[in-house]
Each structure stands twice: as C-alpha cells, then as structure tokens.
Amino acid sequence: MSGSTAADSIPTERSQALIASVLPVIALAGVAICIISGLRTLAATLPDVLAAFPQAPYALDGSRQLAIASVVLGGGDPYSVAGNLYPPPGAYLLAPLSPLGLEAGLWAWFAIKVAIAVACVLDATRGRPSWIRLLALGFVGTFLGVQDDLFLGNVSILLAAAIYLAVSRDRPWAAVPLGVALALVAKPFLVPVVLWFVVYRRRSAVTLIGAAIVVTLAAAVLMGPGVYRDYIDALRAATGIDLSYGQGLAGQAPGLLIPASIVVGLLYLGLLWKSRDESSVLLWSLLVGLVAAPYVVPYSVVPVLAGIPLFARSHPTRTLVLAAAAAPLLPFSIMAATAVALVVAFPSDVLAGLPIPGRPRAAPTDVPSD
C-alpha cells in the first residue's frame, strides 16, 4: 500500500511542477494579448481623440458632469441637464473643476484620473520586482476599460480607487472615500460591494455607510429634499433607454439577464453566508455587477481591478489562471471573461467543504491557499 502511494505521488508532483513552470508563461501571454489589443485600439483611435478631445464623441460623461456642476453652482436644477442619472450630491462631483471652463476642466479631470490610476498600481505592487510593476502599469495603462473611462470622462477609475483604498487598508478611515462615492454616483454594482464590507469589514462598513448618509443629508439640506423626487423621476425616465448596444447580457443575450442575475445573486448571498475566503468573495462582489447590470461597456470592468491585489496575495496560482484564461477574453467578450472569472474566483473554502467521495472535508474555518 505504501509503495502504491509513493508511486501515485510521482505523477502528481510532476504535474504540479509542469503547471508551476507553464502557467506563468500562459498568464504572461494572456496579459500580453490584453496589452497588444489595447495598443492596437489606442493606435487606431488616438489620432481622432487628439483631434477631437475634449469635444464629442469623446468626454461625453465628463462634459455632462461639468455642465451639471455649472448649473447647480448657478442655482439651477441639476436634472435639467439631459442624461443626469446620478443622485443630487453627484451634481457637485466636478464642481471644483467648473471654474476652469469646459476644455481645461476636462483635461484636468483626465490628468487627475491618470494620476489616481498610477498611484493605485504603484501602491498595489509595492515590494514586487520592478518588471512586475512595469507590467502592471502597462496592463492598466493600455486596458480598454481604462481608455474608455479616460476618453469619456467617466467615474470608473475614481470608484475603483475608492474600492481599492477601502480594501487595501483595513481601517475605518479608508472607507470614507467609498462612502462619499456611493452618495455621489450610487451605481447599482456597488450594492454587492457594500454587502461584502458588512460581512468582512464591519467597522469599515459603518464608516462607509455613515459617510454616504452624511453626504446625502447634507445634499438634501443644501439642495432641498424635492431634488430627490427629481432624481427618482430621472431614473424612471431612463428605464426606456435602448440597451441593445451594451456589451452585457442586456445587450448580448437579454433573455438571460434576469435568470443569470438571480442565479449569480443567490450564489453570492450564499458565499457571504458560508465563506471566510474574503478575497475570493470580494472578487465575486465586483463580478456580480457585470452580470446583473443592464448597461455594461468597457469602463464597467475597471472597478473589478480593485479586487485583484487582495485576491493575488491569497491565491497567487488562481490569479495566474485569471490572467491566462480571463484576461485574453476581455478584448473580445466581457461576459465570457466574467463567466471564466466567476469560476476561477469561486471561494476555495466552500469548494473544500463540498462532500466529494474519498476526500476528507476541511474544517469550517479552513481557507485553503493556492
């Protein structure tokens, strides 16, 4: 019996050695596909961007937010600006840049987000070899979602940075920017993230929710409670928007949107209940939004990047699998990449607790590492 066990262990060890040597190469190839795709897109669009930016069709979101800021600073109704779907406090998002004027304000917003993205990457890779830091900067800098956010003047980089700060520092103060961001933009995909904090970072959750409430009450006092009725009316009017051009399920496979959202949502709630693998559940909290969101475009993926550093520290091997399998799919299908990422990021302690014949069950508090 002992001889058989020793013989059986040899193929296993060889397989593990093969995986350990080959997987990083495949992961680098996956990241390279993303970078090359981003560079090709940048090369094709950059001349148009430089010729037109910050005019349409670029900086549409940023231009709208600057227009809203100008209206509200002048005492007007922020919902008189077409397309404003953010809560009332969001009217002040770009108010500090409004005095600069449209063009200078948009370039300033662009530069601020570039600086935020670089700072987050450098912080997330501190202590890593220089080539890894450069690779991470190259990946984020050429990522289609980041380009989309920068050229449209969106807020995804800002939200990703707020999530990363709150996750990377298990301190209540670190969750304040995320709470403020929640009050300013209130994107639906933040709901699973807030639930993650409630379960795994309760002190931070109190600070996060408290900051959001304070900002909301301040806006109600400053702008009047009636402005929230205007906000609800704006949301109701937006329900008729054509979503067929999106890259999410609503645009690609509308019949799957509700059932897939229900299944993934229930699975996520179950993971919150059963799993103690906080890094895996965090990644799930960010991916659930991509499944359930009615409107998904490249910049929608950017906040998912905020969960990668914590996941990589707990699960380095599975992070390589993400890079090898999910990253190269992103330029071609966000939903396909999301499906792969959900499978790869499924919490390891829940998997270890499944009653598979011939394998002893792990203790409930065990979180198997890669």
C-alpha positions in Angstrom: 0.0 0.0 0.0 2.8 2.4 0.9 4.6 1.6 -2.3 1.5 2.4 -4.3 1.0 5.7 -2.5 4.6 6.7 -3.3 4.2 5.7 -6.9 0.9 7.7 -7.2 2.6 10.8 -5.7 5.2 10.9 -8.5 2.8 11.9 -11.3 1.2 14.4 -9.0 4.5 16.0 -8.3 5.4 16.1 -11.9 2.0 17.6 -12.8 2.4 20.3 -10.2 6.0 21.1 -11.4 4.7 21.3 -15.0 1.9 23.6 -14.0 4.2 25.8 -11.9 6.6 26.2 -14.9 4.0 26.6 -17.7 1.2 28.6 -16.0 3.2 31.8 -15.6 4.1 31.7 -19.3 0.5 31.3 -20.3 -0.5 34.1 -17.9 2.1 36.4 -19.4 0.7 35.6 -22.8 -2.8 36.4 -21.6 -1.7 39.7 -20.3 0.2 40.4 -23.5 -2.9 39.8 -25.6 -4.7 42.4 -23.5 -1.8 44.9 -23.8 -1.4 44.4 -27.6 -5.2 44.7 -28.1 -5.1 47.9 -26.1 -2.2 49.3 -28.0 -3.9 48.5 -31.3 -7.0 50.2 -30.2 -5.0 53.2 -29.0 -3.1 53.5 -32.2 -6.3 53.4 -34.2 -8.3 55.9 -32.1 -5.6 58.2 -30.7 -5.4 60.5 -33.8 -9.2 61.0 -33.6 -9.0 61.5 -29.8 -6.2 64.1 -30.1 -8.1 65.9 -32.9 -11.5 66.0 -31.1 -10.9 65.7 -27.4 -12.5 67.1 -25.3 -15.2 67.5 -27.9 -17.8 64.9 -28.9 -17.8 62.0 -29.4 -15.3 62.0 -26.6 -15.6 63.2 -23.0 -19.4 62.9 -23.2 -19.7 61.9 -19.5 -17.2 64.5 -18.3 -18.8 67.2 -20.3 -22.2 66.4 -18.9 -20.9 66.4 -15.3 -19.2 69.8 -15.8 -22.4 71.1 -17.3 -24.4 69.8 -14.3 -21.9 71.4 -11.9 -22.2 74.7 -13.7 -26.0 74.6 -13.5 -26.1 73.7 -9.8 -23.5 76.2 -8.8 -25.6 78.8 -10.6 -28.7 77.8 -8.5 -30.3 75.7 -11.3 -31.9 72.3 -11.4 -29.2 69.6 -12.0 -31.8 67.4 -13.7 -32.5 69.9 -16.3 -29.3 68.5 -18.0 -30.3 65.6 -20.1 -28.8 62.3 -19.1 -28.1 63.1 -15.4 -28.8 59.9 -13.6 -26.6 60.4 -10.5 -28.0 61.3 -7.1 -28.2 65.0 -6.2 -24.8 65.1 -4.5 -23.3 64.0 -7.8 -24.0 67.4 -9.2 -21.0 68.7 -7.3 -18.6 65.9 -8.4 -16.7 68.2 -10.8 -17.7 71.5 -9.2 -14.0 72.2 -8.2 -13.1 72.0 -11.9 -16.0 74.1 -13.2 -14.2 77.5 -12.9 -11.6 76.2 -15.3 -14.1 76.1 -18.2 -15.1 73.1 -20.3 -11.9 72.2 -22.1 -9.4 72.9 -19.3 -11.7 71.2 -16.8 -11.9 68.1 -18.9 -8.2 67.9 -19.3 -7.8 68.4 -15.6 -10.2 65.6 -14.9 -8.3 63.4 -17.4 -5.0 64.1 -15.6 -6.4 63.6 -12.1 -7.6 60.1 -13.1 -4.3 59.2 -14.7 -2.5 60.1 -11.5 -5.0 58.1 -9.4 -4.6 55.0 -11.6 -0.8 55.2 -11.5 -0.8 55.8 -7.7 -3.1 52.7 -7.2 -1.0 50.4 -9.4 2.2 51.5 -7.6 0.7 51.0 -4.2 -0.7 47.6 -5.1 2.6 46.4 -6.4 4.9 47.8 -3.7 7.6 45.3 -2.8 7.2 43.5 -6.1 10.1 43.2 -8.6 10.4 46.2 -11.0 9.4 44.2 -14.0 6.1 43.2 -12.4 5.4 46.8 -11.5 6.1 47.9 -15.1 3.9 45.1 -16.4 1.1 46.1 -14.2 1.4 49.7 -15.3 1.5 48.6 -18.9 -1.6 46.4 -18.4 -3.6 49.1 -16.7 -2.4 51.9 -19.0 -3.4 50.0 -22.2 -6.5 48.4 -20.7 -9.5 49.1 -22.9 -11.7 49.8 -19.9 -9.3 52.4 -18.6 -9.0 54.0 -22.1 -12.8 54.1 -22.3 -13.1 55.8 -18.9 -10.4 58.4 -19.6 -11.7 59.4 -23.1 -15.3 59.5 -21.9 -14.6 61.3 -18.7 -16.4 58.6 -16.7 -16.0 57.8 -12.9 -15.0 54.2 -13.0 -11.3 54.9 -12.2 -12.5 57.0 -9.3 -14.7 54.2 -8.0 -12.0 51.6 -8.5 -9.6 53.7 -6.5 -12.1 54.2 -3.7 -12.8 50.5 -3.5 -9.1 49.6 -3.6 -8.3 52.1 -0.8 -11.0 50.7 1.4 -10.0 47.1 0.8 -6.2 47.5 1.0 -6.4 49.3 4.3 -8.5 47.6 6.9 -9.1 50.9 8.7 -12.4 52.7 9.0 -11.0 56.0 7.6 -10.0 54.2 4.4 -13.7 53.5 3.6 -14.7 57.2 3.8 -14.0 58.0 0.1 -16.0 55.0 -1.0 -18.9 56.2 1.2 -18.7 59.6 -0.4 -18.5 58.0 -3.9 -21.6 55.9 -3.1 -23.5 59.0 -2.3 -22.3 60.8 -5.4 -22.9 58.2 -8.0 -24.8 55.3 -6.4 -24.1 52.8 -9.2 -26.0 49.5 -8.7 -22.9 47.4 -8.9 -21.8 48.9 -5.6 -24.5 47.1 -3.7 -22.7 43.7 -3.6 -19.5 45.5 -2.6 -21.3 47.2 0.4 -22.6 43.8 1.5 -19.0 42.5 1.4 -17.9 45.2 3.7 -20.9 44.5 6.1 -19.8 40.8 6.3 -16.0 41.1 6.3 -15.1 44.6 7.3 -17.8 45.7 9.7 -16.0 48.8 11.1 -15.3 50.0 7.6 -18.9 49.3 6.6 -20.2 51.5 9.4 -17.9 54.3 8.3 -18.7 53.8 4.6 -22.5 53.8 5.1 -22.2 56.7 7.6 -20.2 58.8 5.1 -22.8 58.1 2.4 -25.7 59.1 4.8 -23.9 62.3 5.9 -23.3 63.4 2.3 -26.9 62.6 1.3 -28.3 64.5 4.2 -26.1 67.5 3.5 -27.2 67.5 -0.1 -30.9 67.4 1.0 -30.4 70.4 3.2 -28.3 72.3 0.7 -30.4 71.5 -2.4 -33.8 70.8 -0.8 -35.5 67.4 -0.3 -37.5 68.0 -3.5 -34.4 67.4 -5.6 -34.6 63.7 -4.7 -38.0 63.5 -6.2 -36.5 64.9 -9.4 -33.8 62.2 -9.1 -36.4 59.4 -8.9 -38.2 60.9 -11.9 -35.0 60.9 -13.9 -34.4 57.2 -13.1 -37.9 56.3 -14.1 -37.5 58.2 -17.4 -34.3 56.2 -18.1 -36.0 52.8 -18.0 -36.8 53.2 -21.7 -33.2 53.6 -22.8 -32.1 51.3 -25.6 -29.5 48.9 -24.1 -29.0 46.7 -27.1 -25.7 48.4 -27.9 -24.2 47.4 -24.5 -21.8 44.5 -24.0 -23.6 43.0 -21.0 -26.3 40.4 -21.0 -29.0 43.0 -21.6 -27.4 43.8 -25.0 -25.9 40.4 -26.0 -28.5 37.9 -24.5 -31.4 39.8 -22.9 -33.3 36.6 -22.2 -30.5 35.5 -19.9 -30.3 38.8 -17.9 -32.9 38.0 -15.2 -32.3 34.3 -14.7 -28.5 34.7 -14.7 -28.7 37.7 -12.3 -30.9 35.7 -9.9 -28.6 32.6 -10.0 -25.4 34.6 -9.5 -27.0 36.8 -6.9 -28.2 33.9 -4.9 -24.9 32.2 -5.1 -23.2 35.4 -4.0 -25.5 35.7 -0.9 -24.7 32.0 -0.1 -21.0 32.8 -0.3 -21.4 35.7 2.0 -23.0 33.3 4.5 -20.7 30.3 4.1 -17.3 31.5 3.0 -14.4 33.1 5.0 -12.3 33.5 1.9 -12.8 37.2 1.8 -10.5 37.9 -1.2 -12.5 35.4 -3.4 -15.8 36.8 -2.3 -14.6 40.3 -2.9 -13.9 39.4 -6.5 -17.3 37.9 -6.8 -18.9 41.0 -5.4 -17.3 43.0 -8.2 -18.2 40.5 -10.9 -21.8 40.1 -9.9 -22.4 43.6 -11.0 -21.2 42.8 -14.5 -23.7 40.0 -14.8 -26.7 41.9 -13.3 -26.1 45.4 -14.7 -28.4 46.4 -17.6 -25.7 48.5 -19.1 -22.1 47.2 -19.5 -19.4 48.8 -21.5 -15.6 48.5 -21.3 -15.2 51.0 -18.4 -17.6 48.9 -16.4 -14.8 46.3 -15.9 -12.4 48.9 -14.3 -13.7 48.5 -10.7 -13.0 44.7 -10.9 -9.3 45.6 -11.0 -9.6 46.9 -7.4 -10.1 43.4 -6.1 -7.2 41.7 -7.9 -4.4 42.7 -5.4 -6.1 41.2 -2.4 -7.0 38.1 -4.4 -3.4 37.8 -5.7 -2.0 37.8 -2.2 -4.3 34.9 -1.1 -4.4 33.0 -4.3 -1.3 33.6 -6.5 -1.9 30.4 -8.6 -5.5 31.2 -9.3 -4.5 34.8 -10.2 -2.2 33.4 -12.8 -5.2 31.3 -14.1 -7.3 34.5 -14.3 -4.5 36.2 -16.3 -4.2 33.2 -18.6 -7.9 32.4 -19.1 -9.9 35.6 -18.5 -7.6 38.4 -19.5 -7.3 37.4 -23.2 -11.1 37.1 -23.4 -11.7 40.7 -22.3 -11.0 42.5 -25.6 -13.5 40.2 -27.3 -16.2 39.4 -24.8 -16.7 41.0 -21.4 -19.4 38.4 -20.5 -17.2 35.4 -21.4 -14.3 36.8 -19.4 -16.7 37.4 -16.5 -18.0 33.8 -16.6 -14.5 32.4 -16.5 -13.5 34.8 -13.7 -16.5 33.7 -11.6 -15.4 30.1 -11.9 -11.8 30.8 -11.1 -12.6 33.0 -8.2 -15.1 30.7 -6.6 -14.1 30.6 -2.8 -11.7 27.8 -2.1 -13.0 27.1 1.4 -16.5 26.4 0.0 -15.0 24.0 -2.6 -13.0 22.3 0.2 -16.2 21.8 2.2 -18.1 20.0 -0.6 -18.7 16.3 0.3 -16.6 14.8 -2.5 -16.2 11.0 -2.0 -12.8 9.9 -0.9 -11.8 13.3 0.3 -12.0 14.4 4.0 -13.9 17.6 4.5 -12.0 20.7 5.6 -12.8 22.3 8.9 -15.2 25.2 8.6 -12.6 27.8 9.5 -10.1 26.4 7.0 -9.3 28.6 4.0 -7.2 26.5 1.7 -4.4 28.5 0.0 -3.1 28.1 -3.5 
